[in-house]
Amino acid sequence: ALKAKEEQVKASLSLEDKNLLTSFKSKYIPQELDDLRFAYSSALMLRFGTLRTAFQLRMASRAVFNVVDEAGAGVIETDGIQKALKMLGLDEVAEEDLQYVMNAFDDDGSGAIDQQEFNKMVLALCSSSGPGGIKAAV
């Protein structure tokens, strides 16, 4: 039924609209670029507090994590945390504060942050709005 409706709509389009639709379909956006765009827009939404539900926060956090976890290992280390914090608007993070974040959120003591630990970190950092920087957030 849905396919028939789609064909009916396509048939009613003007030639100009059909050409536009064909042109749009032919433009290929690599998945990596699409993921990167989504991660950066998610980081902006996290940074400015426009996400309201736990689901939205998890999805945005996962998008940022997936971009930062370049190797696809499922964990990120200090350099990945640094990159994630930059995406979230924390450009100047001292090495001491970076280590503090690692220690505060590395629940299993593995020396790396997994997806679940990262979600907790993002939630803590993005929900704190008062003074004191990272240490105040954790």
Salt bridges, closest charged atoms under 4 A:
GLU6 OE2 - LYS10 NZ 3.36
GLU70 OE2 - LYS83 NZ 2.44
GLU96 OE2 - LYS135 NZ 2.50
ASP97 OD1 - LYS135 NZ 3.83
ASP107 OD2 - LYS120 NZ 2.36
